[in-house]
């Protein structure tokens, strides 16, 4: 039988999902197939509406080797596993003459732990195990969540937290789940044969396509103990998020609460001398954390160094003592021991890492109103780690709507550990970048407006002229506004002010409801506006007339006192590079590209992206930032923009009236 062509396979898959084949999707599929065939690496920028999931799934399935697809968001994981993969596999089966299996795999803490559910949760303050179902009042939110979880455990086939709807609180879930360090292991657990996490792993071993998340991909790369099955092709979707997710996994943290929890968990399992040593070290650490001032620690202060040494040494003593003693009087001793070891080992490892003082690590102190003080340590860069662990021995395809910043892929490539495109070297993976464009006509569908007349924004300063401009834009647009702010404080101030100025336009504010509810309410009422910060820059998908004005209050550079970003910037400068462009401008360009992408989500969308920061028009780096955004029609004419918004609003209202009359 003749091998089916890629074109035939793509056509079958697109038809099966009810889509339309697009030139960009065809170009992407061909580029992915070529990269898989020759073992090279590929960065693909594919705009919203390209149909990029089929652009990589079809060539990957056609090749027949195992592929891992890693995404950043739950929404895309669900789309792949519940919609795209089932339909694509069904469509390709007659042509490929085989039916590829697929599976979802997540970290262990995402799955219900039957041991925790049935035997209870090791409790810090008491001997043995604590029956959370007995202790939580059945009328409390926690009690209701736990009872739902117990009922759900009898019904679920996956045990996956994301399959539980509606969801439960983090506190409730933590009482029926374990981390990989806390897990007893299938061979030692009475419930090993029924374990949801183990069953997910077994399904992944048999599958040709494994869908996972960036965090598990990072753990697989960093920790050396493989959690993903062997695979020949890795596809990273939403790849603009990868560096921050890998950095998050590679970041260690120590807090007084975490250390005290480790003390309580270990106390019942070790001799009094070892327990007292850890308790004393914990008290010394807590005293110092109450006094410390926030900021980066380029050198560890002497008193903090002594406190960390005491903590590390005491933790090491306790770890040895836990391994050397057994106490049958402790109920379900193995589970209690595992939980205690996990806590104490984390304390030991982070303290030792900070004390080692690697030039490749950044250490800083933070204080949060809600979470208290913490000491954090993160890698200066993850590029070397990614180059070594991600790009060796497999084809890697990275795709997103925003990978090409300032007109090329080199900025994102460098953050991933890749050399400049086209430059080959002994230690440099071979790669190329492909921009397959977008099915949308950006110059006709959208306007990029820069409010050049506004005063240059000062850090955290009051911006009365910006609020005046924002008020007028919202009035011209008839609401329909997504406000993207560089800080939560700025979003709150703007919401408070505009609620009194223009009460006819409801202002929703991030944090006042769940993100899902906010987006649902924003989409439901065209007069409504939604204000918020970081997650809104990337997490809103509202096609249609409810979002016709996207406002950015200012260019979202990292804060000058951000310890990790400022350390990365200084490292580039010390190496002779332009730290501002490599770190701050790249960070801002990526966020702005994502934010501007909220405007046009469908072929019928029209609107304005308004940047209320004159620097986009006047600063030398403005051209780099504009080149990172969709190719909207560009203007600084405020009167023209108000007329355009009013016309878009009038057209939307007319369409709404006609739709209502037709019902």
N, C-alpha and C positions, 0 to 999 in steps of 0.2 A: 504493500500500500504506500502511495506517495505521501511523504511527510507534509502535513498542512503548513501553509505559509503563515508567517506572523500576521500578515494582513487579514487572512481568513479567520485566524483565531481572535484577533482584536475585534473584527466585525461581529463575530458570534457573541463575544462577551458583552460588547456595548449594546447589542440588540437585547440580550437577556436581562440587562439591568434597566432597560427602557431609556437608555441615553442616546446621545447623538455623537457620532464620531467626529472628532475635531482635529484639525491639522496638527496642533500642538501635542495632542495625545499620541498621534501616529509617530511624530518625530521623537517623542520621549520613549515610546516602546522600542523603536529601532535603536536608539542610543543605549538603552538598558540591555537589550539583546546583544549588542556589540560588546559592551563592557563585560558581560558574563562570558561571552565566547572567548575574549582575549585576556581575561583575568585582570583587567585594569579597573580603575576606580572612577566614579562619575559623580559630579554635582549637577543636579537638574533644578533649575528654577522653573516652576510651573504655576502660572497664575490661577487664582480662584476660578473654578468653572472649567478647568482643563480636563478634569477626570483623571487625575494623576494616579489614583489607586489602581485603576485598570492599566494605566500606562506602565506600571512596574509589575503588577501581578501576572498579566498575560505572558510577557517574555520569561518571567521567572518560572511559571508553571510549565511553559513549553520546553524549557531546558531540562527539566526533570530532576534537578539536584535539590537537596534540602535548602530551604530559604528561611531566614528569620526576618520578620518585619517588626521593627521597633517604632512605637509612636509615643508622643508626649501626653496625649489626652485620652481620657476614657471614651469620649464621644467617637473618636476615630477608631479606637480598638473595637468598639461595638459595631460601628459601620462595617468594618472589615469582616468581622466574624459572623455577624447576623445578616448582612445584606450582600456585600460585594463578593466575598469568597463563596458562599453557597451557590449564588446564581452563576458566578464565573465557572466554577467547577462543573455544574450541570451543563452549561453551554459548551464547554470544551471537551467534555467526556466523549461525545461521538467522534470528534476530530482527533483527539489524542489517543483514544482507545484505552484510556485508563482514567480512574477517578482519584485524583490526589486528595489525601486526607489533610485536614488542617486542625489546629488546636490553639487555645489561648494558654499562656503561662505567665504567672505573676509571682511576686515575692511571697514567701510563706505566710507573712502576717496578713495577707489579703484573704486567706482561707480560714474558715471556721475550724478550730481545733477541738476534736471530739474529746480528747483527754481533759482539756480545760472545762468543756461543757459539762461532762459527766462527773469528773472528780473534784472540780472546784479550782479556784485560783489560789496559788500560794500567797499567803497574806503576810505582810511585813511585820505586823505588830503581834501576831498570835502564833501559837504552835500549830503545825499541821496546815491543813487546807481550809480555806474559807468558802463556805457555800454562798455564792453571791445571790442566788435565787432566794435563799432564806432571809438574807440580811437586807436586801433592798425592798423597801415598802412597795407593795403591788400597785399603789396609787401614784407613786412617784414616776417621773419620766424615766429614770434609770430602771426602776422595777418593771415598767411596761415594756421597755426595750428588751430587757433580759428575757421576759416571758415570751415575747415575739420571737426572739432568737432560738429559744428552746423549741417552740412549735415549728419554726422554719427548718431547724436541723432535721426534722423527720420528713420534710418534703423535698428539700433541695437535692439536686443531683451533683451540683458543682461545689457547694460550700463557699462560693465566691461572694465576697461582701457586696460587690457591685450588682449581683443578681437579686439582692434583697431590696424590694421597694414597698413602701418608702424606706429609706435608710434609717440607721440608728446612730446615736452619738458616738464619738470617738471613745468616750469613757466606757460605754457599754461594750463596744467591740473589743476594747483592750482586755476585757475580762473573759473573752471566749476565743482569743487568738494568741499566737506566740511568734516571737522572732525566730530566725534560723538558729541563733545562739541558744535560745531557751528550749528549743525542740528536743525531746528525748531521743528522737530517731526511730524510724519505723520498726527496727528489730527489737527495740527495748520498750516500745509503747504497747499497751494492751489494745489500743485502737489502731495500730499501724496498718493492719490489713484494710481498714475502711477509711484511712486518712485522705481527706480531700486534696491536700497539697501533694501527697505522693501520687494520687491518681492523676492529677493534672500533669505531673512530671512524666508519668508513664505514657499518657496520651501524646505529650510533646515528642517523646522518643520515637513514636510510631508515625508521626505526622511529617508530611513533606513541607508544609508551611506552618511555622510557629509564630504567632502574633504575641508580642510582649511589649513592655514599656521601656523607656529610656533608663529608668532607675535600675531595673534588673539587668539590662545590657551593661550598665556601668559596673554593677556588682560583679558580673561575670568577668569583666575585663580587669578590674582592680584587685579583686581578692584572690585570684589565682586558682580557687576551687571552682571548676566549671558548674554553673547552674543551668546553662542552656545546652541543648544537645549539639553535637558537632554539626556544622553546616558549611556549605560552600559559598553561599551568597547571603550577604547582610544588606537589608534595605532599611534605611533610617528615614522615616517620614517625619514631618514637622522638625526637620533637622536644625532649624535655627535655634531650637531649644536645647540641643544636645549638650553643648559646653556647660551651660548653667546646671543641667541635671547631673552631669558627671561631677562637676564641682561640688554640688550638694552632697552627693554620695561620699565624696572624698573628704568632706569636712568633719572634723571631730569637735565635740563640745563637752565642757565640764560645767556643771552648776552645783551649788550647795545642795539643792533638793535631790539631785541625782546621786550625789555622793552619800548623803544621809540615807537614801533608800538602799544603797548597796550595803551600808553598815547594818541596817536593820535585817536585811535578808541574810547576811552572812553570820550574824551574831549567834543564831541557834545551832550553827553547824560547826563552829570552831571553838578552840579553847579560849578561856577568858583573856589570856595575855594577848593573843592575836586580835581578838575582837576589840580590846581596849586600845591597842596600837592604832587600829584603823579609825576608831572613834575619835581619838586625840588628834590624828592627822586631819580628819574631816572638820573638826571644830576650828583648827588653825586655818584651814583653807576658807571656811565660811567667814571668819573674822576679816581676813584680807579682802575677800570679795565685797564685803560691805563698805570698805574704805576706798576701793580702787576707782580710778577715773576712766570713763569710756575712751576708747581710742586704740590705735595700733601700738603693739609692744615690739619695737624693733630690737630691743634687748630685754630679756626677762629681768625685772627688778629682783634684787637679792632676796628680799623677804618672800616674794612669791616663789622664787626658785627653791628656797628651803622648804616652803609649804608643799610644793609639788613633789619634791624628793621624798618628803615624809609620806605623802599620799601614795606615791608609786611603790615605795619600799613596803609600806604596810599592806597595800593591795597584793603585792607579790607574796608576802608571808601568808595572807589569808587564802590566796589561791592554792598554795602548797598545803595549807592546813585542811582546806575543804577536800582536797584529793586524798588526804591521808586518814581521814576519820569516817567512820560510819556510825549512825545513831538510829537504831530501829524504832526508837520512841517517837521519831518524827514521822508523822503520817505522810505517805506518798513521798518518801525521802528523795527519790530520784528527781522528781519534778521540782521540789524545793531546792535541791542542790543545783540543778541546771539553771534555775532562775537566778540564784545567788551568784553563781559563777559568771553568768552573762553580765550581771551588773558590775561585779568587781573587776572583771577583765576589761570592760569598757573604761572604767576609771583608770586602771593601770595603763592601758594602751594610749589613752589621750594624754595623760600626765607625762608619760615617757616621750611621746612625740613632741610635746611642747619643750621639754627639757633638752631634747636632742638638738634643737635650734637649727634645723636644716635651712640653708639659704633658699631652698625652694618652697618653704612654707611661710605663710603669713599668720601671725598670732595677734589677736585683738580681744579687747574686753568690751562687752555690751551690757546695757541695763535697760530692761523693758518694764513699763509700768505694770503690765499684767504678769510677765513671766519671771521678773527679777533679774539678777545678775548672771552672766555667763562668760566663760572663757572659751574662745573659739580658735580653731586652727584649720587653715585651708591651703590647698596648693596654690602657689603663685600662678601657675599655669597648668592646664591639663593637656596642652598640645603634645608634649613629648610622650605622655602616657597614651594618648589616643593614637599617635603615630605608631608606637610600639605594639600596642595591644589590639587596636581596632583594625588596622590595615594590613596586618600580616596574614598570609595563608588563606585569604578569601577575597572575593570581589565585594566591594562596598559601594552601594548607591545611596547618596544622600539627596533628599528632595524636600522642597518647601516652596511656598510662594515668595519667600524673601531670603535669597542666598546671595544675590548679586548686589553688592553695596558700592555706591560710587561708580557704577559702570562696569565692575568686574567681580570675579569670584575670589580674588586673592586675599581680601580681608577675612572672609569666613574660612577660606582654606588654611590660612596661617593659624587661626584659632583651633583648627582641627589637627594641626601638626603637619600640614602639607606645605611644600615649597610653592613658589610662584608657578602658575599654570605654564606648562611647556618646558619647565626647567627640570632636568633629570639629574639625579645624583645617587651615590651608592646607598645612602640612607633615606632617600626621598621617594615615597610611593609615586608611581605614575598615575596621573589623573587628568581629566579634562572637565570643563564646565560647559553646560548647554542651557541656554535660555529658550524655552519653547514658546514663550509669549503667553498671551491670554486671549480667550475668545471675546473679551469685552473691548469695546471701542472707547478707551479711556478719555481721549481728547473730546469726544462728543458727549460722554456720559457724566463727566465730572470736571469740577473746577478746583484748582489749588489756589487758595487765596492767602496771601501773607499780609498781615496788618502792619505794614511798614511804618505807618504814622505813629504807632504806639511807642511809648518810652521803653528803652532797653530794660528788660526785667532784672531786678536785683534779687539776690538770694533771700527768700522768705519774706520779701517786703510786700506791703500792701500795694495792690495794683488797681486803683480806682478806674484808670482809663481802660484797663483790660475788662473790668466788670461792665463798664458802659458799653464797650464794643460787643461783648457777649450778649448783653441784654438786647441790643438792637438786632443782632444776627438771629437770635431765637424768635424775636417778634416777626422778623421778615420771613423766617422759615415756617411760622405757624406751629412752633414746638419742634417735634421730629428730630431732636438733637441728642447726639451722644457726646458728652463732655469728657475728654481724656486729660487728666491732670497729672502733673509731675510729682505731686505729693498728696497724701490723704488730707493734710491740713488745708491745702489749697482747694481741694474738692469740697470740703466741709464749709469753708468760708464762702465759696461761690454759691453753694446750694442755699446756705442761710440767707445771703444777700438777695439772691434772685427770687427766692420764695416770697419775699416781702415786696419786691419790685414788680414782678409779673405773676401774680397768684393765679391768673387764668391758665398758666401752663404748669401742670404738676411737675415737680422736680423729684426724681427718685435718687437716692444716695446709696452708694455701695456701703455695705455693713449694716444697713437698717433692715434688710431682709436677706435671705439666701440669694446667691447670685442667680440661680435658676429662676426664682420668683421675680427678681428684678427684671431680668431679660424678658420673661413672659409678659409682665405688666407693661414694659416699655413697648413691646411689639403690638400689644393689644389696643393701645390708644395713641393715635398719631400726634395728639397734642402734648404727649408726655415727653420729658427729657430725662436722661439717665447720666448721672455724674459719678465718676470714680477714678481709680488709679490702676495700678499695674495689670491686674487680671483682665480689665476691660479693654486694654490696648490690644489684647490678643484673643479674648475669649467670647466675643460677641458676633453672632451670625444672624442678622435680622434683615433679610431682603425686603424690598418693598418700601412703601411710603412712610413707615414709622421711623426710618433713619435716613434723612436726606441732608443732614448737616453733621459733620464730625468736626469737633473743635479740639485743638491741642493748645493748652494754655501757654506752654513754652517748650522749647527743645528739651527733650528728656535726658540731658547729660547726667551721669552719676553724680551724686553729691561729692563735693571736694573732700569731705571727711569720711567717705566710704573707705574703710581700711583696705579691703581687698582690691578694689578698683584703683585706688591711688597707688598701692604697692605695685600693681601690674604696670601702671603708667610709668612709674619711676624706673622700673626694671628695663622697659623699652628705651627710655631716655639714657640710662646708664650704658646701654649697649649701642648707643649712637643713633637710635631711631627717633621717630616722632611719636612720643607717648600719647599726646593728646589725640592725634588722628587714629593711632592704632587701637586705643582703648576707649576713650570717652566718645569720640565721634562715631566709631563703629557701633558702640552700644546705642547711641542715640539714633543712628541711621536705621538700625534693625528695629527698634521700637517704633519709630515713625513710619517705617514701611508697613509694619504690622497694623499700626493704628489707622493709617490711610486706607489699608485694605478692608476696613470695616464698612466703607461707604458703598462700594459697588459689589454686590453679592449675586446679582442676576442681570440678565441682558436688558431688562426694562428699568433698572435703577438709574436715578439721576440725583445729582446733589453737589455739595461743596465740602471740601476739606479746608477748614480755616485754621491757620497757624497764627496765634496771637503773640508772635515773637518776631520782632523786626530783624533779628540776627539771621534768619533764614534768607532774607533778601540782601542784607548788608555785609555780613561777615565773610571772610575768605573761604571758610569751610561750608558756606551755604550751598555752593554748587555741588559739593560732594553729597550733602544730605538730599538735595532736590533730585540728584541723579539716582538716588536709592528708592525714590517713590514712584508710584504708577505715573504714566505719562499723561497726567491731567492737563487741561488748558490752564495756563498760569497767569495770574494777575495780582496786582497790588491795589486795584481800583475798588475802593470800598462801596461807592455808589453802584457800580456795575454789579457787584456781588449781591447787594441787597435786592436789586431789580431781578436778578437771576433767581434768587431764593424765593422771592414773592411769586414769580412765574411758575416755578416748580411746585410751590405750595398750592397755587390756584389750580394747576393741572391735576394734582393729586386729589384735591377736594372735588373737582368735577368728576374724576373717575370713581371716587367713593360714592357720590350722589347717584351716578348712573348704575353702579353695582347694586346700591340699595333699592333703586327703582325696579331693577330687573328681578329682584327676589320676590 
